Amino acid sequence: MASRVSLKTKGKSSSGKGAKGVEEKSASQYVKEWSTWTFKKAKVITHYGFIPMIIIIGMNSEPKPQIYQLLSPF
């Protein structure tokens, strides 16, 4: 048996909303999408940048510690 080919597009689509498929979004919808995107990026930056930031702050403090003193738990 031959397999059938589906012509449906994946992802967000407006089914039956306008002939050209253009979605009308309100300002609150744009703000919601923008804030979600911003918080996702901030989460990644915080996740990968927190420990290096602590090490840099520690290296610039007085008295100047050695790197092994910053990284060792004792």
N, CA, C, O and CB atoms as a CASP TS submission, in Angstrom:
PFRMAT TS
TARGET T0000
AUTHOR 0000-0000-0000
METHOD Language model
MODEL 1
PARENT N/A
ATOM      1  N   MET     1       0.828  -1.185   0.000  1.00  0.00           N
ATOM      2  CA  MET     1       0.000   0.000   0.000  1.00  0.00           C
ATOM      3  C   MET     1       0.868   1.242   0.000  1.00  0.00           C
ATOM      4  O   MET     1       1.908   1.296   0.657  1.00  0.00           O
ATOM      5  CB  MET     1      -0.940   0.001   1.199  1.00  0.00           C
ATOM      6  N   ALA     2       0.438   2.205  -0.723  1.00  0.00           N
ATOM      7  CA  ALA     2       1.168   3.463  -0.786  1.00  0.00           C
ATOM      8  C   ALA     2       0.781   4.337   0.411  1.00  0.00           C
ATOM      9  O   ALA     2      -0.369   4.342   0.851  1.00  0.00           O
ATOM     10  CB  ALA     2       0.881   4.200  -2.124  1.00  0.00           C
ATOM     11  N   SER     3       1.752   5.060   0.916  1.00  0.00           N
ATOM     12  CA  SER     3       1.455   5.950   2.040  1.00  0.00           C
ATOM     13  C   SER     3       0.848   7.243   1.528  1.00  0.00           C
ATOM     14  O   SER     3       1.123   7.671   0.408  1.00  0.00           O
ATOM     15  CB  SER     3       2.726   6.242   2.863  1.00  0.00           C
ATOM     16  N   ARG     4       0.033   7.849   2.345  1.00  0.00           N
ATOM     17  CA  ARG     4      -0.608   9.096   1.960  1.00  0.00           C
ATOM     18  C   ARG     4       0.255  10.278   2.360  1.00  0.00           C
ATOM     19  O   ARG     4       0.920  10.246   3.395  1.00  0.00           O
ATOM     20  CB  ARG     4      -1.994   9.209   2.594  1.00  0.00           C
ATOM     21  N   VAL     5       0.246  11.291   1.563  1.00  0.00           N
ATOM     22  CA  VAL     5       0.996  12.504   1.835  1.00  0.00           C
ATOM     23  C   VAL     5       0.045  13.525   2.431  1.00  0.00           C
ATOM     24  O   VAL     5      -1.010  13.809   1.863  1.00  0.00           O
ATOM     25  CB  VAL     5       1.677  13.052   0.549  1.00  0.00           C
ATOM     26  N   SER     6       0.417  14.070   3.565  1.00  0.00           N
ATOM     27  CA  SER     6      -0.420  15.076   4.214  1.00  0.00           C
ATOM     28  C   SER     6       0.069  16.464   3.807  1.00  0.00           C
ATOM     29  O   SER     6       1.270  16.736   3.836  1.00  0.00           O
ATOM     30  CB  SER     6      -0.397  14.911   5.766  1.00  0.00           C
ATOM     31  N   LEU     7      -0.845  17.324   3.435  1.00  0.00           N
ATOM     32  CA  LEU     7      -0.499  18.677   3.032  1.00  0.00           C
ATOM     33  C   LEU     7      -0.726  19.689   4.145  1.00  0.00           C
ATOM     34  O   LEU     7      -0.658  20.897   3.914  1.00  0.00           O
ATOM     35  CB  LEU     7      -1.293  19.069   1.818  1.00  0.00           C
ATOM     36  N   LYS     8      -0.995  19.203   5.344  1.00  0.00           N
ATOM     37  CA  LYS     8      -1.227  20.112   6.460  1.00  0.00           C
ATOM     38  C   LYS     8       0.105  20.680   6.943  1.00  0.00           C
ATOM     39  O   LYS     8       1.119  19.983   6.976  1.00  0.00           O
ATOM     40  CB  LYS     8      -1.965  19.390   7.616  1.00  0.00           C
ATOM     41  N   THR     9       0.081  21.946   7.312  1.00  0.00           N
ATOM     42  CA  THR     9       1.285  22.565   7.840  1.00  0.00           C
ATOM     43  C   THR     9       1.327  22.363   9.346  1.00  0.00           C
ATOM     44  O   THR     9       0.290  22.298  10.008  1.00  0.00           O
ATOM     45  CB  THR     9       1.340  24.070   7.484  1.00  0.00           C
ATOM     46  N   LYS    10       2.517  22.267   9.867  1.00  0.00           N
ATOM     47  CA  LYS    10       2.685  22.096  11.301  1.00  0.00           C
ATOM     48  C   LYS    10       2.947  23.439  11.946  1.00  0.00           C
ATOM     49  O   LYS    10       3.412  24.373  11.293  1.00  0.00           O
ATOM     50  CB  LYS    10       3.824  21.118  11.608  1.00  0.00           C
ATOM     51  N   GLY    11       2.653  23.532  13.208  1.00  0.00           N
ATOM     52  CA  GLY    11       2.912  24.766  13.933  1.00  0.00           C
ATOM     53  C   GLY    11       1.639  25.562  14.125  1.00  0.00           C
ATOM     54  O   GLY    11       0.534  25.047  13.953  1.00  0.00           O
ATOM     55  N   LYS    12       1.808  26.826  14.486  1.00  0.00           N
ATOM     56  CA  LYS    12       0.670  27.699  14.730  1.00  0.00           C
ATOM     57  C   LYS    12       0.050  28.115  13.403  1.00  0.00           C
ATOM     58  O   LYS    12       0.745  28.584  12.502  1.00  0.00           O
ATOM     59  CB  LYS    12       1.093  28.938  15.548  1.00  0.00           C
ATOM     60  N   SER    13      -1.230  27.945  13.295  1.00  0.00           N
ATOM     61  CA  SER    13      -1.909  28.380  12.085  1.00  0.00           C
ATOM     62  C   SER    13      -3.291  28.886  12.452  1.00  0.00           C
ATOM     63  O   SER    13      -3.869  28.477  13.459  1.00  0.00           O
ATOM     64  CB  SER    13      -1.996  27.233  11.050  1.00  0.00           C
ATOM     65  N   SER    14      -3.802  29.757  11.647  1.00  0.00           N
ATOM     66  CA  SER    14      -5.147  30.254  11.868  1.00  0.00           C
ATOM     67  C   SER    14      -6.067  29.519  10.916  1.00  0.00           C
ATOM     68  O   SER    14      -6.072  29.790   9.715  1.00  0.00           O
ATOM     69  CB  SER    14      -5.233  31.798  11.667  1.00  0.00           C
ATOM     70  N   SER    15      -6.834  28.606  11.438  1.00  0.00           N
ATOM     71  CA  SER    15      -7.702  27.811  10.581  1.00  0.00           C
ATOM     72  C   SER    15      -8.987  28.587  10.319  1.00  0.00           C
ATOM     73  O   SER    15      -9.826  28.749  11.205  1.00  0.00           O
ATOM     74  CB  SER    15      -8.010  26.432  11.224  1.00  0.00           C
ATOM     75  N   GLY    16      -9.119  29.056   9.100  1.00  0.00           N
ATOM     76  CA  GLY    16     -10.329  29.737   8.694  1.00  0.00           C
ATOM     77  C   GLY    16     -10.399  31.198   9.074  1.00  0.00           C
ATOM     78  O   GLY    16     -11.479  31.784   9.005  1.00  0.00           O
ATOM     79  N   LYS    17      -9.319  31.804   9.464  1.00  0.00           N
ATOM     80  CA  LYS    17      -9.330  33.223   9.859  1.00  0.00           C
ATOM     81  C   LYS    17      -8.709  34.053   8.759  1.00  0.00           C
ATOM     82  O   LYS    17      -7.523  34.377   8.822  1.00  0.00           O
ATOM     83  CB  LYS    17      -8.572  33.443  11.197  1.00  0.00           C
ATOM     84  N   GLY    18      -9.469  34.394   7.782  1.00  0.00           N
ATOM     85  CA  GLY    18      -8.964  35.242   6.707  1.00  0.00           C
ATOM     86  C   GLY    18      -8.486  34.421   5.525  1.00  0.00           C
ATOM     87  O   GLY    18      -8.045  33.281   5.671  1.00  0.00           O
ATOM     88  N   ALA    19      -8.580  35.011   4.383  1.00  0.00           N
ATOM     89  CA  ALA    19      -8.206  34.299   3.169  1.00  0.00           C
ATOM     90  C   ALA    19      -6.692  34.164   3.035  1.00  0.00           C
ATOM     91  O   ALA    19      -6.203  33.184   2.474  1.00  0.00           O
ATOM     92  CB  ALA    19      -8.773  35.010   1.953  1.00  0.00           C
ATOM     93  N   LYS    20      -5.955  35.138   3.543  1.00  0.00           N
ATOM     94  CA  LYS    20      -4.502  35.122   3.403  1.00  0.00           C
ATOM     95  C   LYS    20      -3.808  34.447   4.582  1.00  0.00           C
ATOM     96  O   LYS    20      -2.592  34.257   4.542  1.00  0.00           O
ATOM     97  CB  LYS    20      -3.987  36.532   3.250  1.00  0.00           C
ATOM     98  N   GLY    21      -4.536  34.086   5.617  1.00  0.00           N
ATOM     99  CA  GLY    21      -3.935  33.443   6.776  1.00  0.00           C
ATOM    100  C   GLY    21      -3.244  34.425   7.700  1.00  0.00           C
ATOM    101  O   GLY    21      -2.396  34.022   8.497  1.00  0.00           O
ATOM    102  N   VAL    22      -3.583  35.705   7.616  1.00  0.00           N
ATOM    103  CA  VAL    22      -2.971  36.723   8.454  1.00  0.00           C
ATOM    104  C   VAL    22      -3.750  36.785   9.762  1.00  0.00           C
ATOM    105  O   VAL    22      -4.971  36.939   9.767  1.00  0.00           O
ATOM    106  CB  VAL    22      -2.947  38.115   7.738  1.00  0.00           C
ATOM    107  N   GLU    23      -3.020  36.662  10.876  1.00  0.00           N
ATOM    108  CA  GLU    23      -3.672  36.720  12.177  1.00  0.00           C
ATOM    109  C   GLU    23      -3.632  38.138  12.716  1.00  0.00           C
ATOM    110  O   GLU    23      -2.616  38.825  12.614  1.00  0.00           O
ATOM    111  CB  GLU    23      -3.006  35.753  13.165  1.00  0.00           C
ATOM    112  N   GLU    24      -4.724  38.562  13.278  1.00  0.00           N
ATOM    113  CA  GLU    24      -4.781  39.852  13.954  1.00  0.00           C
ATOM    114  C   GLU    24      -4.477  39.597  15.426  1.00  0.00           C
ATOM    115  O   GLU    24      -5.214  38.878  16.102  1.00  0.00           O
ATOM    116  CB  GLU    24      -6.184  40.555  13.763  1.00  0.00           C
ATOM    117  N   LYS    25      -3.400  40.181  15.914  1.00  0.00           N
ATOM    118  CA  LYS    25      -3.019  40.001  17.312  1.00  0.00           C
ATOM    119  C   LYS    25      -3.174  41.324  18.034  1.00  0.00           C
ATOM    120  O   LYS    25      -2.876  42.392  17.499  1.00  0.00           O
ATOM    121  CB  LYS    25      -1.564  39.470  17.437  1.00  0.00           C
ATOM    122  N   SER    26      -3.641  41.224  19.249  1.00  0.00           N
ATOM    123  CA  SER    26      -3.801  42.432  20.043  1.00  0.00           C
ATOM    124  C   SER    26      -2.461  42.797  20.687  1.00  0.00           C
ATOM    125  O   SER    26      -1.515  42.010  20.682  1.00  0.00           O
ATOM    126  CB  SER    26      -4.900  42.241  21.124  1.00  0.00           C
ATOM    127  N   ALA    27      -2.408  43.994  21.232  1.00  0.00           N
ATOM    128  CA  ALA    27      -1.181  44.456  21.880  1.00  0.00           C
ATOM    129  C   ALA    27      -0.849  43.590  23.081  1.00  0.00           C
ATOM    130  O   ALA    27       0.324  43.328  23.350  1.00  0.00           O
ATOM    131  CB  ALA    27      -1.314  45.921  22.306  1.00  0.00           C
ATOM    132  N   SER    28      -1.865  43.141  23.808  1.00  0.00           N
ATOM    133  CA  SER    28      -1.609  42.293  24.975  1.00  0.00           C
ATOM    134  C   SER    28      -1.013  40.952  24.562  1.00  0.00           C
ATOM    135  O   SER    28      -0.210  40.380  25.299  1.00  0.00           O
ATOM    136  CB  SER    28      -2.903  42.069  25.766  1.00  0.00           C
ATOM    137  N   GLN    29      -1.392  40.449  23.401  1.00  0.00           N
ATOM    138  CA  GLN    29      -0.820  39.193  22.917  1.00  0.00           C
ATOM    139  C   GLN    29       0.650  39.373  22.565  1.00  0.00           C
ATOM    140  O   GLN    29       1.465  38.496  22.851  1.00  0.00           O
ATOM    141  CB  GLN    29      -1.597  38.681  21.696  1.00  0.00           C
ATOM    142  N   TYR    30       1.001  40.506  21.944  1.00  0.00           N
ATOM    143  CA  TYR    30       2.409  40.790  21.642  1.00  0.00           C
ATOM    144  C   TYR    30       3.228  40.940  22.917  1.00  0.00           C
ATOM    145  O   TYR    30       4.359  40.459  22.994  1.00  0.00           O
ATOM    146  CB  TYR    30       2.529  42.060  20.793  1.00  0.00           C
ATOM    147  N   VAL    31       2.658  41.608  23.920  1.00  0.00           N
ATOM    148  CA  VAL    31       3.364  41.777  25.198  1.00  0.00           C
ATOM    149  C   VAL    31       3.580  40.428  25.860  1.00  0.00           C
ATOM    150  O   VAL    31       4.646  40.169  26.418  1.00  0.00           O
ATOM    151  CB  VAL    31       2.579  42.714  26.142  1.00  0.00           C
ATOM    152  N   LYS    32       2.575  39.573  25.799  1.00  0.00           N
ATOM    153  CA  LYS    32       2.695  38.240  26.398  1.00  0.00           C
ATOM    154  C   LYS    32       3.780  37.424  25.703  1.00  0.00           C
ATOM    155  O   LYS    32       4.589  36.781  26.371  1.00  0.00           O
ATOM    156  CB  LYS    32       1.351  37.497  26.327  1.00  0.00           C
ATOM    157  N   GLU    33       3.809  37.441  24.374  1.00  0.00           N
ATOM    158  CA  GLU    33       4.831  36.708  23.630  1.00  0.00           C
ATOM    159  C   GLU    33       6.224  37.274  23.896  1.00  0.00           C
ATOM    160  O   GLU    33       7.183  36.523  24.071  1.00  0.00           O
ATOM    161  CB  GLU    33       4.527  36.748  22.131  1.00  0.00           C
ATOM    162  N   TRP    34       6.329  38.600  23.926  1.00  0.00           N
ATOM    163  CA  TRP    34       7.619  39.243  24.169  1.00  0.00           C
ATOM    164  C   TRP    34       8.131  38.921  25.568  1.00  0.00           C
ATOM    165  O   TRP    34       9.311  38.615  25.741  1.00  0.00           O
ATOM    166  CB  TRP    34       7.504  40.760  23.984  1.00  0.00           C
ATOM    167  N   SER    35       7.252  38.987  26.570  1.00  0.00           N
ATOM    168  CA  SER    35       7.687  38.719  27.944  1.00  0.00           C
ATOM    169  C   SER    35       8.071  37.252  28.118  1.00  0.00           C
ATOM    170  O   SER    35       9.022  36.946  28.838  1.00  0.00           O
ATOM    171  CB  SER    35       6.578  39.097  28.942  1.00  0.00           C
ATOM    172  N   THR    36       7.353  36.351  27.476  1.00  0.00           N
ATOM    173  CA  THR    36       7.707  34.933  27.549  1.00  0.00           C
ATOM    174  C   THR    36       9.074  34.698  26.921  1.00  0.00           C
ATOM    175  O   THR    36       9.903  33.988  27.489  1.00  0.00           O
ATOM    176  CB  THR    36       6.641  34.066  26.850  1.00  0.00           C
ATOM    177  N   TRP    37       9.318  35.289  25.752  1.00  0.00           N
ATOM    178  CA  TRP    37      10.611  35.142  25.090  1.00  0.00           C
ATOM    179  C   TRP    37      11.727  35.725  25.947  1.00  0.00           C
ATOM    180  O   TRP    37      12.798  35.130  26.071  1.00  0.00           O
ATOM    181  CB  TRP    37      10.590  35.822  23.716  1.00  0.00           C
ATOM    182  N   THR    38      11.471  36.899  26.542  1.00  0.00           N
ATOM    183  CA  THR    38      12.477  37.561  27.371  1.00  0.00           C
ATOM    184  C   THR    38      12.822  36.733  28.596  1.00  0.00           C
ATOM    185  O   THR    38      13.997  36.582  28.934  1.00  0.00           O
ATOM    186  CB  THR    38      11.989  38.935  27.796  1.00  0.00           C
ATOM    187  N   PHE    39      11.806  36.195  29.266  1.00  0.00           N
ATOM    188  CA  PHE    39      12.073  35.409  30.465  1.00  0.00           C
ATOM    189  C   PHE    39      12.783  34.098  30.149  1.00  0.00           C
ATOM    190  O   PHE    39      13.591  33.632  30.952  1.00  0.00           O
ATOM    191  CB  PHE    39      10.780  35.126  31.195  1.00  0.00           C
ATOM    192  N   LYS    40      12.501  33.499  29.006  1.00  0.00           N
ATOM    193  CA  LYS    40      13.224  32.289  28.618  1.00  0.00           C
ATOM    194  C   LYS    40      14.702  32.582  28.392  1.00  0.00           C
ATOM    195  O   LYS    40      15.566  31.818  28.822  1.00  0.00           O
ATOM    196  CB  LYS    40      12.609  31.681  27.354  1.00  0.00           C
ATOM    197  N   LYS    41      14.991  33.705  27.709  1.00  0.00           N
ATOM    198  CA  LYS    41      16.391  34.080  27.476  1.00  0.00           C
ATOM    199  C   LYS    41      17.085  34.437  28.787  1.00  0.00           C
ATOM    200  O   LYS    41      18.244  34.074  28.991  1.00  0.00           O
ATOM    201  CB  LYS    41      16.475  35.263  26.494  1.00  0.00           C
ATOM    202  N   ALA    42      16.390  35.143  29.677  1.00  0.00           N
ATOM    203  CA  ALA    42      16.971  35.519  30.970  1.00  0.00           C
ATOM    204  C   ALA    42      17.265  34.282  31.816  1.00  0.00           C
ATOM    205  O   ALA    42      18.257  34.247  32.544  1.00  0.00           O
ATOM    206  CB  ALA    42      16.024  36.465  31.730  1.00  0.00           C
ATOM    207  N   LYS    43      16.414  33.279  31.722  1.00  0.00           N
ATOM    208  CA  LYS    43      16.633  32.043  32.472  1.00  0.00           C
ATOM    209  C   LYS    43      17.910  31.347  32.015  1.00  0.00           C
ATOM    210  O   LYS    43      18.680  30.859  32.843  1.00  0.00           O
ATOM    211  CB  LYS    43      15.433  31.101  32.315  1.00  0.00           C
ATOM    212  N   VAL    44      18.139  31.298  30.710  1.00  0.00           N
ATOM    213  CA  VAL    44      19.344  30.659  30.175  1.00  0.00           C
ATOM    214  C   VAL    44      20.584  31.458  30.566  1.00  0.00           C
ATOM    215  O   VAL    44      21.595  30.882  30.967  1.00  0.00           O
ATOM    216  CB  VAL    44      19.254  30.527  28.637  1.00  0.00           C
ATOM    217  N   ILE    45      20.508  32.768  30.450  1.00  0.00           N
ATOM    218  CA  ILE    45      21.648  33.615  30.813  1.00  0.00           C
ATOM    219  C   ILE    45      21.987  33.466  32.287  1.00  0.00           C
ATOM    220  O   ILE    45      23.158  33.357  32.651  1.00  0.00           O
ATOM    221  CB  ILE    45      21.355  35.085  30.488  1.00  0.00           C
ATOM    222  N   THR    46      20.975  33.462  33.128  1.00  0.00           N
ATOM    223  CA  THR    46      21.195  33.297  34.567  1.00  0.00           C
ATOM    224  C   THR    46      21.768  31.920  34.868  1.00  0.00           C
ATOM    225  O   THR    46      22.668  31.789  35.697  1.00  0.00           O
ATOM    226  CB  THR    46      19.883  33.506  35.343  1.00  0.00           C
ATOM    227  N   HIS    47      21.256  30.902  34.203  1.00  0.00           N
ATOM    228  CA  HIS    47      21.716  29.537  34.448  1.00  0.00           C
ATOM    229  C   HIS    47      23.200  29.373  34.150  1.00  0.00           C
ATOM    230  O   HIS    47      23.932  28.779  34.941  1.00  0.00           O
ATOM    231  CB  HIS    47      20.913  28.558  33.611  1.00  0.00           C
ATOM    232  N   TYR    48      23.642  29.891  33.023  1.00  0.00           N
ATOM    233  CA  TYR    48      25.037  29.708  32.620  1.00  0.00           C
ATOM    234  C   TYR    48      25.965  30.826  33.100  1.00  0.00           C
ATOM    235  O   TYR    48      27.184  30.674  33.009  1.00  0.00           O
ATOM    236  CB  TYR    48      25.116  29.608  31.123  1.00  0.00           C
ATOM    237  N   GLY    49      25.444  31.925  33.598  1.00  0.00           N
ATOM    238  CA  GLY    49      26.294  33.038  33.974  1.00  0.00           C
ATOM    239  C   GLY    49      26.475  33.270  35.450  1.00  0.00           C
ATOM    240  O   GLY    49      27.320  34.076  35.841  1.00  0.00           O
ATOM    241  N   PHE    50      25.701  32.584  36.298  1.00  0.00           N
ATOM    242  CA  PHE    50      25.745  32.874  37.726  1.00  0.00           C
ATOM    243  C   PHE    50      27.082  32.499  38.361  1.00  0.00           C
ATOM    244  O   PHE    50      27.704  33.340  39.010  1.00  0.00           O
ATOM    245  CB  PHE    50      24.628  32.145  38.430  1.00  0.00           C
ATOM    246  N   ILE    51      27.529  31.280  38.195  1.00  0.00           N
ATOM    247  CA  ILE    51      28.781  30.821  38.809  1.00  0.00           C
ATOM    248  C   ILE    51      29.986  31.595  38.271  1.00  0.00           C
ATOM    249  O   ILE    51      30.820  32.018  39.071  1.00  0.00           O
ATOM    250  CB  ILE    51      28.973  29.317  38.562  1.00  0.00           C
ATOM    251  N   PRO    52      30.121  31.802  36.951  1.00  0.00           N
ATOM    252  CA  PRO    52      31.241  32.625  36.482  1.00  0.00           C
ATOM    253  C   PRO    52      31.210  34.042  37.056  1.00  0.00           C
ATOM    254  O   PRO    52      32.262  34.616  37.337  1.00  0.00           O
ATOM    255  CB  PRO    52      31.231  32.693  34.964  1.00  0.00           C
ATOM    256  N   MET    53      30.018  34.610  37.234  1.00  0.00           N
ATOM    257  CA  MET    53      29.921  35.949  37.823  1.00  0.00           C
ATOM    258  C   MET    53      30.428  35.945  39.266  1.00  0.00           C
ATOM    259  O   MET    53      31.125  36.874  39.674  1.00  0.00           O
ATOM    260  CB  MET    53      28.465  36.456  37.774  1.00  0.00           C
ATOM    261  N   ILE    54      30.092  34.921  40.036  1.00  0.00           N
ATOM    262  CA  ILE    54      30.554  34.816  41.426  1.00  0.00           C
ATOM    263  C   ILE    54      32.075  34.683  41.467  1.00  0.00           C
ATOM    264  O   ILE    54      32.724  35.292  42.318  1.00  0.00           O
ATOM    265  CB  ILE    54      29.889  33.608  42.136  1.00  0.00           C
ATOM    266  N   ILE    55      32.646  33.899  40.564  1.00  0.00           N
ATOM    267  CA  ILE    55      34.106  33.736  40.521  1.00  0.00           C
ATOM    268  C   ILE    55      34.779  35.058  40.161  1.00  0.00           C
ATOM    269  O   ILE    55      35.797  35.408  40.758  1.00  0.00           O
ATOM    270  CB  ILE    55      34.504  32.639  39.503  1.00  0.00           C
ATOM    271  N   ILE    56      34.237  35.792  39.207  1.00  0.00           N
ATOM    272  CA  ILE    56      34.821  37.082  38.814  1.00  0.00           C
ATOM    273  C   ILE    56      34.740  38.076  39.963  1.00  0.00           C
ATOM    274  O   ILE    56      35.707  38.789  40.233  1.00  0.00           O
ATOM    275  CB  ILE    56      34.104  37.650  37.571  1.00  0.00           C
ATOM    276  N   ILE    57      33.610  38.129  40.636  1.00  0.00           N
ATOM    277  CA  ILE    57      33.480  39.038  41.787  1.00  0.00           C
ATOM    278  C   ILE    57      34.462  38.646  42.885  1.00  0.00           C
ATOM    279  O   ILE    57      35.072  39.510  43.514  1.00  0.00           O
ATOM    280  CB  ILE    57      32.030  39.023  42.337  1.00  0.00           C
ATOM    281  N   GLY    58      34.614  37.347  43.113  1.00  0.00           N
ATOM    282  CA  GLY    58      35.558  36.883  44.126  1.00  0.00           C
ATOM    283  C   GLY    58      36.996  37.195  43.777  1.00  0.00           C
ATOM    284  O   GLY    58      37.792  37.514  44.660  1.00  0.00           O
ATOM    285  N   MET    59      37.342  37.108  42.510  1.00  0.00           N
ATOM    286  CA  MET    59      38.717  37.390  42.088  1.00  0.00           C
ATOM    287  C   MET    59      39.049  38.875  42.187  1.00  0.00           C
ATOM    288  O   MET    59      40.220  39.234  42.312  1.00  0.00           O
ATOM    289  CB  MET    59      38.937  36.909  40.660  1.00  0.00           C
ATOM    290  N   ASN    60      38.046  39.739  42.133  1.00  0.00           N
ATOM    291  CA  ASN    60      38.289  41.177  42.200  1.00  0.00           C
ATOM    292  C   ASN    60      38.138  41.753  43.606  1.00  0.00           C
ATOM    293  O   ASN    60      38.188  42.970  43.783  1.00  0.00           O
ATOM    294  CB  ASN    60      37.352  41.888  41.270  1.00  0.00           C
ATOM    295  N   SER    61      37.957  40.903  44.594  1.00  0.00           N
ATOM    296  CA  SER    61      37.789  41.397  45.963  1.00  0.00           C
ATOM    297  C   SER    61      39.143  41.473  46.665  1.00  0.00           C
ATOM    298  O   SER    61      40.136  40.920  46.193  1.00  0.00           O
ATOM    299  CB  SER    61      36.820  40.487  46.760  1.00  0.00           C
ATOM    300  N   GLU    62      39.163  42.161  47.788  1.00  0.00           N
ATOM    301  CA  GLU    62      40.378  42.249  48.604  1.00  0.00           C
ATOM    302  C   GLU    62      40.205  41.380  49.828  1.00  0.00           C
ATOM    303  O   GLU    62      39.113  41.398  50.396  1.00  0.00           O
ATOM    304  CB  GLU    62      40.686  43.717  49.013  1.00  0.00           C
ATOM    305  N   PRO    63      41.163  40.636  50.276  1.00  0.00           N
ATOM    306  CA  PRO    63      42.437  40.295  49.653  1.00  0.00           C
ATOM    307  C   PRO    63      42.208  39.376  48.461  1.00  0.00           C
ATOM    308  O   PRO    63      41.232  38.627  48.418  1.00  0.00           O
ATOM    309  CB  PRO    63      43.381  39.631  50.673  1.00  0.00           C
ATOM    310  N   LYS    64      43.109  39.441  47.505  1.00  0.00           N
ATOM    311  CA  LYS    64      42.951  38.664  46.270  1.00  0.00           C
ATOM    312  C   LYS    64      43.191  37.176  46.546  1.00  0.00           C
ATOM    313  O   LYS    64      44.309  36.770  46.864  1.00  0.00           O
ATOM    314  CB  LYS    64      43.927  39.175  45.173  1.00  0.00           C
ATOM    315  N   PRO    65      42.133  36.369  46.420  1.00  0.00           N
ATOM    316  CA  PRO    65      42.303  34.928  46.643  1.00  0.00           C
ATOM    317  C   PRO    65      42.839  34.235  45.392  1.00  0.00           C
ATOM    318  O   PRO    65      42.719  34.747  44.279  1.00  0.00           O
ATOM    319  CB  PRO    65      40.970  34.291  47.066  1.00  0.00           C
ATOM    320  N   GLN    66      43.422  33.076  45.597  1.00  0.00           N
ATOM    321  CA  GLN    66      43.839  32.240  44.471  1.00  0.00           C
ATOM    322  C   GLN    66      42.600  31.532  43.932  1.00  0.00           C
ATOM    323  O   GLN    66      41.593  31.413  44.631  1.00  0.00           O
ATOM    324  CB  GLN    66      44.949  31.203  44.898  1.00  0.00           C
ATOM    325  N   ILE    67      42.674  31.067  42.702  1.00  0.00           N
ATOM    326  CA  ILE    67      41.521  30.434  42.074  1.00  0.00           C
ATOM    327  C   ILE    67      41.111  29.173  42.816  1.00  0.00           C
ATOM    328  O   ILE    67      39.917  28.895  42.936  1.00  0.00           O
ATOM    329  CB  ILE    67      41.822  30.108  40.620  1.00  0.00           C
ATOM    330  N   TYR    68      42.076  28.397  43.320  1.00  0.00           N
ATOM    331  CA  TYR    68      41.731  27.167  44.054  1.00  0.00           C
ATOM    332  C   TYR    68      41.044  27.492  45.364  1.00  0.00           C
ATOM    333  O   TYR    68      40.243  26.691  45.846  1.00  0.00           O
ATOM    334  CB  TYR    68      42.986  26.323  44.320  1.00  0.00           C
ATOM    335  N   GLN    69      41.334  28.661  45.967  1.00  0.00           N
ATOM    336  CA  GLN    69      40.642  29.041  47.182  1.00  0.00           C
ATOM    337  C   GLN    69      39.177  29.386  46.915  1.00  0.00           C
ATOM    338  O   GLN    69      38.312  29.160  47.762  1.00  0.00           O
ATOM    339  CB  GLN    69      41.344  30.216  47.831  1.00  0.00           C
ATOM    340  N   LEU    70      38.915  29.924  45.755  1.00  0.00           N
ATOM    341  CA  LEU    70      37.520  30.222  45.393  1.00  0.00           C
ATOM    342  C   LEU    70      36.722  28.961  45.081  1.00  0.00           C
ATOM    343  O   LEU    70      35.533  28.874  45.386  1.00  0.00           O
ATOM    344  CB  LEU    70      37.479  31.159  44.193  1.00  0.00           C
ATOM    345  N   LEU    71      37.385  27.996  44.475  1.00  0.00           N
ATOM    346  CA  LEU    71      36.680  26.800  44.024  1.00  0.00           C
ATOM    347  C   LEU    71      36.587  25.705  45.070  1.00  0.00           C
ATOM    348  O   LEU    71      35.722  24.836  44.961  1.00  0.00           O
ATOM    349  CB  LEU    71      37.346  26.259  42.817  1.00  0.00           C
ATOM    350  N   SER    72      37.448  25.716  46.081  1.00  0.00           N
ATOM    351  CA  SER    72      37.419  24.651  47.091  1.00  0.00           C
ATOM    352  C   SER    72      36.353  24.968  48.144  1.00  0.00           C
ATOM    353  O   SER    72      36.144  26.133  48.480  1.00  0.00           O
ATOM    354  CB  SER    72      38.820  24.483  47.762  1.00  0.00           C
ATOM    355  N   PRO    73      35.688  23.952  48.658  1.00  0.00           N
ATOM    356  CA  PRO    73      34.639  24.178  49.651  1.00  0.00           C
ATOM    357  C   PRO    73      35.173  24.480  51.062  1.00  0.00           C
ATOM    358  O   PRO    73      34.388  24.813  51.950  1.00  0.00           O
ATOM    359  CB  PRO    73      33.743  22.971  49.707  1.00  0.00           C
ATOM    360  N   PHE    74      36.475  24.370  51.280  1.00  0.00           N
ATOM    361  CA  PHE    74      37.023  24.578  52.638  1.00  0.00           C
ATOM    362  C   PHE    74      37.673  25.913  52.800  1.00  0.00           C
ATOM    363  O   PHE    74      38.175  26.229  53.879  1.00  0.00           O
ATOM    364  CB  PHE    74      38.019  23.512  52.975  1.00  0.00           C
TER
END
